[in-house]
C-alpha cells in the first residue's frame, strides 16, 4: 500500500510539473506566436501588427477581437454623427494595471509585454506608436466619410 501511495504521489507530482490539471500562472506561460505578424488596418493605415496571443486569446482571436472593436467604434461614432471626433478621442490609458488604447469609452486594444519586447521597446512606447497609428487611420476614415 505504501509503495502504491509513493507511486501515485510521484505520478501526481510529475503531471503537475508538466501542467496537467495544475494551475499555471499567465506569467509562466509563453504566448502563442505566429511566424509572420498579422496587421490591423484602419482605412489603409496599419495600426498594429499582432504576432502573439495574450491572456486566453491566440493571435488570430486577438486580430478578430480588435477588428470587431474597430467596426464597433466606427459604427458607434457614425450613429452619433461624430466621425470627425474619432481621431481626437484616441488615448493611451491604464485599466486594471494594463496599458490599453481607448477611443472614447471604447477599448481598442491591450498593449502587452510580448509585443513590446519583440519591438525592442517598452509597453508605453509601443502603446504611443499604436495610438498614433490609430489616430492616422481614424483621420483618414473621417476625411473620407464625413
Phi, psi and omega per residue, in radians:
X1 nan -0.756 3.141
X2 -1.095 -0.665 3.113
X3 -1.125 -0.704 3.126
X4 -1.111 -0.735 3.121
X5 -1.126 -0.728 3.126
X6 -1.124 -0.767 3.109
X7 -1.094 -0.768 3.135
X8 -1.096 -0.761 3.140
X9 -1.096 -0.790 3.111
X10 -1.112 -0.707 3.121
X11 -1.131 -0.744 3.124
X12 -1.116 -0.727 3.102
X13 -1.091 -0.786 3.137
X14 -1.084 -0.769 3.138
X15 -1.139 -0.658 3.120
X16 -1.155 -0.707 -3.129
X17 -1.142 -0.544 3.119
X18 -1.600 0.057 3.000
X19 1.725 0.029 -3.132
X20 -1.296 2.078 3.042
X21 1.190 -0.107 -3.132
X22 -1.655 2.671 3.093
X23 -1.404 2.263 3.102
X24 -2.103 2.240 -3.102
X25 -1.205 2.725 3.139
X26 -1.088 -0.527 3.139
X27 -1.210 -0.493 -3.129
X28 -1.396 -0.365 -3.097
X29 -1.518 2.441 3.031
X30 -1.534 2.324 -3.135
X31 -1.186 2.610 3.061
X32 -1.054 2.418 -3.051
X33 -2.222 2.425 3.038
X34 -1.673 2.621 3.093
X35 -1.182 -0.654 -3.136
X36 -2.153 2.195 3.123
X37 -1.086 2.675 3.089
X38 -1.976 2.449 -3.006
X39 -1.645 2.565 2.937
X40 -1.921 2.086 -3.084
X41 -2.020 2.555 2.973
X42 -2.157 1.986 3.110
X43 0.883 0.801 3.082
X44 1.489 -0.066 3.115
X45 -1.741 2.153 3.080
X46 -1.290 2.018 -3.113
X47 -1.486 -0.777 -3.118
X48 -2.771 2.825 3.078
X49 -2.126 2.190 3.140
X50 -1.728 2.298 3.093
X51 -2.218 -0.343 -3.046
X52 -2.164 2.631 2.944
X53 -1.332 2.995 3.094
X54 -2.652 2.303 -3.086
X55 1.082 -2.353 -3.099
X56 -1.430 -0.003 -3.020
X57 -1.831 2.340 3.012
X58 -1.376 3.019 -3.089
X59 -1.040 -0.698 -3.125
X60 -1.223 -0.620 3.076
X61 -1.147 -0.705 3.090
X62 -1.112 -0.747 3.112
X63 -0.998 -0.871 3.141
X64 -1.061 -0.717 3.140
X65 -1.077 -0.839 -3.119
X66 -1.163 -0.721 3.113
X67 -1.103 -0.689 3.073
X68 -1.115 -0.678 3.127
X69 -1.149 -0.727 3.101
X70 -1.022 -0.815 3.130
X71 -1.079 -0.788 3.134
X72 -1.063 -0.766 -3.126
X73 -1.112 -0.862 -3.138
X74 -1.073 -0.789 3.127
X75 -1.033 -0.757 -3.121
X76 -1.132 -0.779 -3.138
X77 -1.176 -0.642 3.102
X78 -1.167 -0.728 -3.139
X79 -1.094 -0.561 3.141
X80 -1.573 -0.015 -3.116
X81 1.190 0.522 -3.058
X82 -2.083 0.541 -3.090
X83 -0.992 -0.673 -3.115
X84 -1.187 -0.222 3.108
X85 -1.534 -0.167 -3.059
X86 -0.901 -0.987 -3.048
X87 -1.078 -0.680 -3.114
X88 -1.234 -0.315 -3.123
X89 -1.613 -0.015 3.119
X90 -1.342 2.307 3.101
X91 -2.663 2.721 2.997
X92 -1.610 2.374 -3.092
X93 -2.513 3.021 3.040
X94 -2.098 2.183 3.119
X95 -2.242 2.160 -3.121
X96 0.900 0.690 3.094
X97 1.362 0.099 -3.131
X98 -1.995 2.511 3.108
X99 -1.415 2.213 -3.084
X100 -2.324 2.818 2.985
X101 -1.929 2.166 -3.128
X102 -1.960 2.654 2.964
X103 -2.194 1.815 -2.994
X104 1.074 -2.178 3.135
X105 -1.659 0.109 -3.079
X106 -1.737 2.343 3.030
X107 -1.344 2.228 3.044
X108 -1.637 -0.941 -3.100
X109 -2.820 2.618 2.979
X110 -1.621 2.293 3.139
X111 -1.654 2.102 -2.975
X112 -1.897 2.778 -3.114
X113 -1.083 -0.576 -3.112
X114 -1.114 -0.725 3.112
X115 -1.215 -0.660 3.093
X116 -1.089 -0.794 3.142
X117 -1.087 -0.756 3.138
X118 -1.108 -0.501 3.122
X119 -1.643 0.102 3.112
X120 0.934 0.863 3.139
X121 -2.592 -3.069 3.090
X122 -1.619 2.843 3.083
X123 -1.034 -0.746 -3.109
X124 -1.118 -0.755 3.139
X125 -1.167 -0.699 3.105
X126 -1.159 -0.692 3.096
X127 -1.050 -0.744 3.112
X128 -1.085 -0.714 3.118
X129 -1.120 -0.848 3.134
X130 -1.089 -0.693 3.130
X131 -1.122 -0.753 3.094
X132 -1.062 -0.711 3.100
X133 -1.126 -0.698 3.110
X134 -1.117 -0.712 3.087
X135 -1.006 -0.827 3.138
X136 -1.067 -0.776 3.134
X137 -1.125 -0.761 3.127
X138 -1.196 -0.595 3.074
X139 -1.095 -0.800 3.126
X140 -1.087 -0.765 3.115
X141 -1.045 -0.783 -3.103
X142 -1.122 -0.702 3.132
X143 -1.064 -0.651 -3.097
X144 -1.502 -0.249 -3.017
X145 -2.226 0.301 3.125
X146 -1.694 nan nan
